[in-house]
Amino acid sequence: VLTPLKKLESINLSGNKIAIIEEGAFIGNTRLEFLNLQENLIEKIDENAFTTLTSLTILYLHQNKIADLPEKIFQPCQLLMEIRLDDNNLTAVHKHLF
C-alpha cells in the first residue's frame, strides 16, 4: 500500500517485482494523474485497486503477466485518456471494461 501523499501527481513503479495490486493500494492519492506499473510481474489486480484514482489520466500496465482484468476496474477513472496493456497474457476483454 502506497502511503497517502495528497499532492502526488505522478509515480513510476516500473521495473520492479510487483505481482499483485491490492484493494486500497493507492488510497488517499486522489491527485495521481500518471501511474506507471510497466515491466513488473503483475498477475492480479483487485477490482477496487483504482477506486480512489479519480484524477488518473495515464496508466501503464504493459509488460506484465495480466491474464484477466475485473469487468469494471477502470470505471472510477473517468479522466483516463491512455492505458497501455500490451505485452500481457490477456485473451479476452470484458465488454464493460472501458
Disulfide bonds with the S-S distance in Angstrom:
none
